Amino acid sequence: MKNIQYLEIKKITSFLIISFFLVLAFGSSDDDEESVNTEVEISIPLPSEQANFSAIIDSMYNVYTVQPNELKKSSVKKARNSLFEEIKFNRKVTNWIGKLDRMSTSSSGNASINIKLIGSRAEVHTLGDIELNSDLFNDIASLSEGDTIVISGSFIREYSEYLYESSVTESGSMSNPEFYFKFKSIEKFVPSSGQIVPDSQ
């Protein structure tokens, strides 16, 4: 994999940048509540875009939970959408790491899958079925639920949203966002010596 950095370093850097933005945009909370720590200590190197993506989701969720009313919470969700655009990854994903959470087939035999991204509360899943006996279908058929996998492809854009998210409620879209995704490739992740594969959040 190219241009990858360890999640511990990248997420800390991203968190500081995002925190500065949030203080300017929303101010600090008057409550003395202890902030939720969603940092994940792992040794798997992640692509920098994946680390940034996860840092945005975690940081904005923490800010969302302390807002005093629904109007301010909605503003936080809108701000998160803007931050996704700031990553400048054009919704394209290369060699992101996740765990295969679910896979199923339709009545026609086509496949659908759901992936939990490593180091994140986010998930990605198919917008439409993956055609029976296609190369991608056969690659998925060789996997098992729970496998750590490497994916490439692209997020889907919605009219007013930079990334198409499918949660029924706004709170769900912040706590455990589920994004539609067009898969280009998927393969089993093989860790190098000494690397640890953690559970997803």
N, C-alpha and C positions, 0 to 999 in steps of 0.2 A: 504494500500500500504506500502511496505517496502523500507527502505533506500532512503527516499525522503528528500529534503531540499528545502527551499524557494528559488525561482528563483532570487530574488533580491541579496541575499548573494552569491549564487553559480555563477551567471553570472559575478558579479564583480570580484570574485576570478579568474575565468577562463579567463576573459578579460585581467587581468593583466599578467597572464602567457603567453597568446597568443601574447599580445602586445610586450612583451620582445622578443619573438621569431621573430616577424615581424621586429622589429628594427634591429636585427642581420641579418636577411635574406635579407631585402629589403632597409633598411635605412629609414630615415624620409624624408617626402616630403618637398621641398623648398617652396611650395606654402603656403600662409597664409589662405587658405580656411578653413572654419570651418568644422570640421568633422561631419559626419552624425550621429546623436544619435538615435540608434534603440533599446535602453533599454525599457523594458516594465514593468511598475509598476503594479504588480498583487499580489493577496493574495493566489492564488491557489498554493499549494506545488507541484512541479514537480519532477520527478525522476532525480537524479543527472546527469545521462547520457543524458537525454533530454536537461537539462540546458547547459551542455557542448557542445552538438551538436549545439544548437541554437547560443551559444556564438561564436563558430568557424565560422558559416555561416555569422553572422553579421559582425564580425571583419574582415574576409577575403574579404567580399564585400566592406567594407570601404577602405581597402588597394587597392583592384582591381581598384576602380574608380579613384584613383589619379596616377596610373601608366602612364608614358608618351607615351608608345607605346604598340602595340598588343603583341609583344614578351614578354615584362615584365608582361603583364596581364596574358598571358598563364602560366607563371611561378608561379604566385599567385594561379591560379586554381590548378596547380600541387601540390603546397605546402598545399593547403586545403585538398586535397586527403590524403596526408601524416598525417595531423592532425587528420582526421577521424580515422585513424588506431591507433593513440595514445590514443584515448578514451578507447580502449581495451574492447569494448562491443561486439565484434565479430558479429556485424551487428544484434544482437538480441535485441528486444524491449519488455519491460514489463511495462504495465500500463502507457504508454505515453498518454498525453492529447491533444486533438485537436478538431476541429469543422468539422462536416460533411458538406462539401461544395456542392458536387454533388453525385447523385446516378442515375444509369440508367440501362436498361436491353437491351440485344441483341435480335436479331430475335428469338433465341432459348429460351429466357426467363432468361438466366443467367445474373448475376449482375456485375456491375463495380462501384467502388466508388472512390471519391477523398476527402482526408482529409487535412485540413490546420492545421498545428501544432501550438498550443498555444505558444506565446512568440517567434515566429520564422517567417521568410519569406519563409520557406520551406513548401512543400506539399508532401504527399505520396499518391500513387494510385496503383491500382491493375495491376499486370503484365498480368494476364489473367482473364477470367471471373470466378465469384464465382457461383458454380453450383446451379441451381434451386432446391429449397426445401431442400438444405443441412442445417445443423444447423446454419452455419454462415450466409447463405442467409436469414433464418428466423429471426435471430437476427437483421440483417440490416433492414429487412422489418418492424420491429417494431419501427424504428427510423424515424426522419424527417430531411430534409435538414436544417442546422443551429443549430442542436443539438450539445452540447458539449459532447464529447464521450471519452472513454478510450479504447486504442487499445494495442494489443500485437501481436507479429509476428516477422518478420525479413526482413531486407533490402536485395536486390538482388545484387550480385557482377557481374561486367562486366569484360572483359578481362584485361584492363589496369586501371580500376577504382575500388576503394574499394567499392564504392556504385554506383549502376547503375542509372544514371540521364538521363532524357529523353528530355531535352530542345533542340530545334533546333539550337540555337546559344550559343556561349560561354558566352556572356553577360547575356543572359537569365538564364543560369545555375548558374550564380553568384548572380543575383538580385532576382530571384524567382525560385530557384531550385525545380524540380519535380522528386522525387525518386520513382522508382518501389519498390513495397512492397508486401510481401506475408503475408496476414492477418491470424492470428490464432484465435483471438477473438476480438469482438467489443461490447461495451455496453454503455449505456447512463451514463454520469457522473452526480452524485448527490452531489452537494457541501454541505459542512458542514455549520453550522450556522456562519454567518459573512464572508464567503468566497465570492469573487467576480469573476464572469466569464467575462473576457475581450473579446473584438473583436480580431481576428487574425490580423497580420500586413498586 
